[in-house]
């Protein structure tokens, strides 16, 4: 009798998991569809703008209210796209790395794919360009040395353990999500 109860409970749990997963898939698909639709609307407006600019310049005309209206439409659609992306990130419980555009855990401080610190990712490129090349080269060589010093421990089979902070990372991660160090 216990055998049948055990099987019954396993089947009930499996059915619940399938139900939850299909609901999640539906919601994710719906958000992705809305996002794609807004991006298509944006492309159509860009095409209209391009055609109109060509017509205006072809006949020696002047740019005016048409472009002001289209620019406002673009801003509204871009805002919708950002809102949809954030909703998708929140729903999937991930955030998108602005540097490499890959999904990363919301709690991660560092991107497991490119190794950039999340706060550093938002820096402007102008600040990064101000660093002198020789300083970049010296800091890179110091990072390489410290990375080589940390490769002493062997990772577990199903997870990678960071040799510096001992945090667990998934096997496909190249960088620790906690401290940003390269993991092998």
C-alpha positions in Angstrom: 0.0 0.0 0.0 2.9 2.4 0.8 4.3 1.6 -2.6 1.2 2.8 -4.4 1.0 5.9 -2.2 4.6 6.7 -2.9 4.1 6.4 -6.7 0.9 8.5 -6.5 2.7 11.3 -4.6 5.5 11.2 -7.2 3.0 11.4 -10.1 1.2 14.3 -8.4 4.5 16.2 -7.9 5.5 15.6 -11.5 2.2 16.9 -12.8 2.5 20.0 -10.6 6.0 20.6 -11.9 4.8 20.3 -15.5 1.9 22.7 -14.8 4.2 25.2 -13.2 6.8 24.9 -16.0 4.2 25.3 -18.8 2.8 28.4 -17.0 6.3 29.9 -16.8 6.9 29.1 -20.5 3.6 30.8 -21.5 4.4 33.9 -19.5 8.0 34.1 -20.9 6.8 33.5 -24.5 4.1 36.2 -24.1 6.7 38.8 -22.9 9.1 37.8 -25.7 6.4 38.2 -28.2 5.5 41.7 -26.9 9.2 42.6 -26.9 9.6 41.5 -30.5 6.5 43.4 -31.5 7.8 46.6 -30.0 11.1 46.1 -31.7 9.4 45.6 -35.1 7.4 48.8 -34.5 10.7 50.6 -33.9 12.2 49.2 -37.2 9.1 50.4 -39.1 9.5 53.9 -37.7 13.2 53.9 -38.6 12.3 52.9 -42.2 9.7 55.7 -42.4 12.3 58.2 -41.2 14.9 57.0 -43.7 12.4 57.3 -46.6 11.2 60.7 -45.5 14.8 62.1 -45.1 15.6 60.9 -48.6 12.5 62.5 -50.0 13.2 65.8 -48.2 16.8 66.0 -49.2 16.0 64.9 -52.8 13.7 67.9 -53.2 15.8 70.3 -51.2 13.4 70.4 -48.3 13.8 71.2 -44.6 13.5 68.8 -41.6 10.7 69.7 -39.2 7.7 68.5 -37.3 7.6 65.0 -38.9 10.9 64.2 -37.3 9.9 65.6 -33.9 6.8 63.4 -33.9 8.8 60.3 -35.0 11.4 61.0 -32.4 8.7 61.1 -29.7 7.3 57.8 -31.0 10.8 56.2 -30.9 11.3 57.4 -27.3 7.9 55.9 -26.3 8.7 52.5 -28.0 12.2 52.4 -26.5 10.7 53.0 -23.0 8.2 50.1 -23.6 11.1 47.9 -24.8 13.1 48.7 -21.6 10.1 48.0 -19.4 9.5 44.6 -21.2 13.1 43.7 -20.8 13.1 44.5 -17.1 9.8 42.5 -16.7 11.4 39.6 -18.5 14.6 39.8 -16.3 12.5 40.0 -13.1 10.3 37.0 -14.2 13.3 34.9 -15.2 15.1 36.0 -12.0 18.1 37.1 -14.1 19.7 40.3 -15.2 21.4 40.9 -18.5 25.0 41.9 -18.5 25.3 45.1 -20.4 28.8 44.2 -21.5 28.3 40.7 -23.0 24.5 40.7 -23.2 24.2 37.3 -21.5 21.9 36.4 -18.7 23.3 36.3 -15.2 21.9 35.6 -11.8 20.2 38.7 -10.2 22.3 38.1 -7.0 25.6 37.9 -8.9 28.0 40.8 -8.4 30.2 39.7 -11.3 29.2 38.3 -14.7 30.0 34.6 -14.9 30.6 34.9 -18.7 32.8 38.0 -19.1 33.9 38.6 -15.5 33.0 42.2 -15.4 31.7 43.6 -12.1 28.1 44.7 -12.5 28.6 48.2 -11.2 31.7 48.6 -13.4 29.8 47.5 -16.5 27.7 50.6 -16.3 30.7 52.9 -16.5 31.0 55.0 -19.7 33.5 54.1 -22.3 35.0 57.5 -22.0 36.3 56.8 -18.5 37.8 53.5 -19.7 39.5 55.3 -22.6 41.2 57.8 -20.3 43.4 55.0 -18.7 46.8 55.1 -20.2 47.8 52.0 -22.3 50.8 51.2 -20.1 48.7 51.3 -17.0 46.2 48.9 -18.6 49.1 46.6 -19.6 50.6 46.6 -16.1 47.3 46.0 -14.4 46.5 43.1 -16.9 49.9 41.5 -16.1 49.2 41.7 -12.4 45.8 40.2 -12.9 47.3 37.3 -14.9 49.9 36.7 -12.1 47.2 36.7 -9.4 45.0 34.4 -11.5 47.8 31.9 -11.9 48.4 31.9 -8.2 44.8 30.9 -7.5 44.6 27.8 -9.6 45.6 25.5 -6.9 42.3 23.8 -6.0 40.4 21.3 -8.2 36.7 22.0 -8.7 33.9 19.5 -8.0 32.4 17.7 -10.9 29.0 19.4 -10.9 30.1 22.8 -9.7 33.2 25.0 -9.9 34.6 26.3 -6.5 36.3 29.6 -6.6 39.8 29.3 -5.2 39.7 32.8 -3.7 36.2 33.1 -2.1 35.2 29.4 -2.1 31.8 30.3 -3.7 30.1 27.6 -5.8 29.6 28.4 -9.5 28.0 26.4 -12.3 30.4 24.3 -14.5 30.0 26.5 -17.6 31.0 29.7 -15.7 34.4 31.2 -16.6 34.3 33.8 -13.8 33.2 33.7 -10.2 29.8 35.3 -9.6 30.8 36.5 -6.1 34.3 37.9 -6.6 34.8 38.0 -10.3 38.0 35.9 -10.5 38.6 33.6 -13.4 37.8 30.0 -12.5 39.1 27.0 -14.4 
